[in-house]
């Protein structure tokens, strides 16, 4: 007997009760986060500037990575990561998917990630939050925004090909082009 295919495993991951509950909680959680924890005073919290503000707030609310080991720290971090994912999803045509294999596991068995129509890469917001909390990057979420904006622009210039059209034409997604490397770490000011 052969095990499930990758596609069958992917489909099963999208249909778990935990994932469905997590997805249903996105809007109310993000709304509460905006009015409370992040208190985004920007005219548009879904903008690049809103992400910069949220990154600063994340550093404030989770000043050390060891807080991620505590239930309250992990809950706070999950909500902030959810906001990051929503900003990227809304602005770059992405969709939430559950990709637990290879994603940062916080003990809930989920791998909330954003998949986009113009790239093979997915964004794991939890991992992107940890990079900020670890202070490995400065203005990392703004760099992530800029990278996605560039990839989206290139994809649109090509007529917005579907994934099937990519494969058929042998097109190389923008992030795999040598002239367009992934965002690099910038030195801290």
Secondary structure as UniProt FT lines:
FT   HELIX           6..14
FT   HELIX           17..24
FT   HELIX           26..35
FT   TURN            36..37
FT   TURN            45..46
FT   HELIX           48..61
FT   HELIX           65..69
FT   HELIX           71..92
FT   STRAND          95..98
FT   TURN            101..102
FT   STRAND          112..115
FT   TURN            117..118
FT   STRAND          122..123
FT   HELIX           125..133
FT   TURN            134..135
FT   HELIX           140..157
FT   TURN            158..159
FT   HELIX           163..169
FT   HELIX           174..176
FT   TURN            178..179
//
